[in-house]
């Protein structure tokens, strides 16, 4: 009878393993491929049919994915509706307790999705873009300002010594400057550019994988000159080895944001902690020699000196990690036959995502161990009744230990931008996309410049599957 029970439990373990090993990246493969193929309408439909995203705990993830794909399909009002819902859910999910308890008892993917910190502020970037394309520049500026305000608010919640490195966003400051320009407020544009330059300078000219963009260098010199801030102009002209560009006042300009590739996705990595039998105590010390870590778990029973199956203790601790998706295109240019500009890196979500997760893991290691301790206590209770059943439960717990692999997967790997001064209102610009040094694609961008500063978003979500 007991042999049949063990067989049944072993079969159950296999079933649990097979049904629980899928990551969110696996479960979202269909609409990910549709986004990569630029089939945005189909991706919106696939999102609506995705059973995993329809679960209540994944509602926030559903809204940000829908918001981004609606943005890609140029449904800007609809996109902001989804992002507004996501913004509300972020605060609600932070306060809800039930999902957090379930995450402790099972695995963190059973909790309400609360988003990584950089994802929370990326919402405001896309809302700003949506408002730009809806010609609502004041609303766009409000969203651009909210990026750094929310980053500060988020970081204030964390204890000293465990705060994020990602505390401010240089790209958001740069975007503020461009929007102030678009609304004719050159003085505030200069201040925003100066704040962005200061952030880069404070970090030795590189902030989260981004060097001070040359266009930003030029824009701070141009705005200082127009305002008559000649001392500031001379300071930055010397620092960046650039001079005032007279086209700044004379010509209309087009700012093109180029979103390239897709953000890394989350998978999981495992570290196994083991304890050998033979110590008579109500606590077991589990160790991992590779990590040089050990911790005690109360098991609520006395262990025996013999080496029975029930004395085998294995803890499989899972941690989330990011997997890079290398963009297919490596660089790009835009312009006319007479004047061509390089796109300049402005935001690197690959670097930001990796560092943000690293900071969060350092804060939440205690939570991971609490989840493990809860499972081991349950094993101890069962083992008091039947040692071998307790060991089987231990194996189930080890095999079902899982990280939260959810993340906003339609964000770009990185964002570049270029500012092109236009010789006439209606013109055509050529975008060239490169893979290494080889031109692999050319596309004509038709421009109808009505404002002094105009904006366009150019998307290449393709990734390199052979790298």
C-alpha positions, 0 to 999 in steps of 0.5 A: 500500500505504501509502495503504491502511495510513494509511486503516486507521489513520485508521479505527482512530482513529475507532473508538478515539474512539467506544469510549473517549469514554464516561464512567462517568456515561454507563455508569452511567445506568441505575441512576442513574435508578433511584436517582433514581426510588427504585427501589432493588431494581432499582438493585441488580440493575442494579449486578450487571449493569453490565459496567464495574463488574464489571471487577477495577479497578472493584471498590471502586467496585462495593462503595461503590455497592452499599453505598449502594443497599443502605442506601437499600433499608433492608438495613442489614446487607447495606450494611455488608457491602459497605462493609466490603469497600470499606474493605479494598480501599482499603488494598489498592489503595493498595499495588498497583503493576500498575494504576498502571503501566497507568494511566501507559502508557494512561490513569488509568481503567485503574488500580484505583479508589482513591476520592477522600479524601472518599469513603473517609470517607463509608463510615464515615458510612454504616456509622454510619447503618446501625448506628444503624438496627440499634440498635447505637449503640456500633458507630455511634460507632466509625464516626463517630470513624473519619471524622476519624481517617482524614482525619488519616491520609490527610493525613499521607501527603501532602507539606508544601504539597500537603495537603488542605484537607479535614482534618477533618469538622464533621458527623462531630463533630456526629454523634458528639455526637448518638450520645453523647447517644443512649447517655446520655453527655452529657459526651462529647456536649458535648465533641464539640459543642464540637469541632464549634463550634471547627472552624466558629469557626476558619473564620469560622463556615463550613466547606466551604460549611456555616454553623454549624448552629443546632441545633448551637448549641442543643445545645452550650448545652443540654448545657453547662447540664445538666452545670452548665458555666454559664460555658460555657453563658453563653459560647455563649448570648452567642455564638449569642444563644440560651438553654437549651431545657428540652425537652432533658431533658423531651422525647424527640427525633427527629433526621432526616437529610435527604439531598438530590439527588446528588453532582456527577459527573466529566467531563473537560476538555481542554487542548491543548499544541502544538509547531511544527516546525523545531527540531533537538533530541531534546526538544520544548517543548510549550506552552499559551498559555491556561494559560501552561504549557510542558514538555519531552518527550524524543522520541528522534529529530531533527526536520527543518526541513521542515513534513512531516506527521510534524512535527506534534506535538499533546498533548491533556491531559485533566483530570477536573472535576465537573459539578453536579447541582442538587437538585430541592428547595431546602429543607424543613421538618418538624414539627406544626401547632404547631411546625415546624422548618427542615432545616439544612445539615450537609454539602455534598458539592458543595463537598467534592468540588470542593475535594478534586479540586482539591487532588489535581490539584495533587499529581498534575500530574507524574503526568499529564505522565509519562503524556504523556511515555511516549506521546510517547517511544513516538511517537518510537520509531515515527517513527524507523522511519516519520515519518508512522506516528509522527504517526498514533500521535501523533494516536491518543494525543491522541484517546485521552487520557482522565481518570478519570471514576469517582466514587461517584455515589450520594452525596447532593449535601448532607445536612441535619438537624433535631431535633424535640422530641416531645410524645408517643411515637407521633406524626405529623410532616409534612415539606414540600419546597420548590422555591424558595418554593413547596411542591411535596410533603408527606409524613407521617412516623410516629414511634414514639420508644422512646429519648430520642434517635431517628434517621430518614434521609429521602431525596430523590435527585431532581435538577433536569434543567432548570437 
